[in-house]
Amino acid sequence: MRDVIRSMCVKPSAFAGYLVITSIAMTATAVAHVKWFVNCTVSDNPLPVQAVLTTRFFLFLVLFLTLFYLACMAERTMVGAMLLRLLDRCTEPLHDRADEMLRAAAAVFFALLWAQGGLILTPELTARSISISATQLLIPICLFARATLPAAGAGIIMLYGYGVVDYGLFHMLDYPVFLGLGAYFILSVSQNAGFLPFRYHLLRWTAAFSLLWPSMEKFVYPSWIAAITTVHPELTLGFPVATVITAAGVVEFGLSFALFWTPLVRRLAALVLILLLTAATFDFGKVDGIGHLILIAILFVVLADPAGKPARCRAVFAPLLSSVALLATICLYTGGHRLYYGSKSAGLEPYALGVLMLVGLGVAAWLRMRRRPSPAEA
């Protein structure tokens, strides 16, 4: 009996590991932020949804769904429980110092932006303003003392607001992680015990969305990514550019969506994303390293967060909900873009479809949470 159980645990885990290695090997461009390295006209119309849903897209989607399902299955086994305990032991020192690490990373990040001059929040957002420059200098100073953390958080949110005014809300949907970071620092001095763990959830959610939303560019603006592969042909590993672009989009979305999921899945996704973001720095240089510094720090916090028990939900929900989420996000991105930039007639239908799928997804998740688990699931 023990051999049977071991076989049931090891085989899915081995296959999942093979799929991870294969996917990562083909998608070195997955986490490169396109707008930092290519001149992109954000108002350009994206590809319609029909053009995105190719045979190649569905093949990579099936690959991702298989991997996601196997990872969720593994979490419910003895192997999953063992991995969670191992992660807890290895990351306990980091978890105990997560607050200090985030403050240090944010201080270094904003000090580097200030030293560069003319940048706000990311390498692609510029602002020639003395007040903005002063704000980015004051944020690291305010991060040194706990009493001034709310001022640092308010400064980060103010910079995000400036970006919305200057670049538009749709453009800034790439970067809600800064809203989460600002809220994290503001809530750090709260006396409400419920707010303290909520800060970590907020950081994880906004970081996940900051990776998930830009992943749509791989699907609807393939020419942007093609320009990167022209400069860095080694990233394709000899595969056709169109194949690599589609794989990059699916992998980036899959890892980002996994950050919303159950404890072991999201921690493993955070680990893979840390490796990818760090590896991308060797190809794209210090601009990529500085730009992703905050995301990498937050992903380390997610990796070290022991909160939550092993999942009790059925693994079949993972591919079902994630596939609906992917299709909904594509519809919301393409429809929302056309609505925001003036093509209302062309954007209303995909946007409404995306909203309907998202509402259905929310209702399904709510019903799932309200249903009491069966003895088999418990």
Buried (B, 14 or more C-beta within 10 A) or exposed (E): EEEEEEEBBEEBBEBBBEBBEEBBEBBBBBBBBBBBBBEBEBEEBBBBBEEBBEEBBEEBBEBBBBBBBBBBBBBBBEBBBEBBEEBBEEBEEBBEEBBEBBBBBBBBBBBBBBEEEEBBBBBBBBBEEEEBBEBBBBBBBBBEEEEBBBBBBBBBBBBBEBBBEBBBEBBBBBBBBBBBBBBBBBBBEEEEEEBEEBBBEBBBBBBBBBBBBBBBBBBBBBEBBBBBBEEBEEBBEEBEBEBBBBBBBBBBBBBBBBBBBBBBBBBBBBBBBBEBBBEBBEBBEEBBBBBBBBBBBBBBBBBBBBEEEBBEBBBEBBBBBBBBBBBBBBBBBBBBBBBBBEEEEBBEBBBEBBBEBBEEBEEBBEEEEEEEEEEEEE
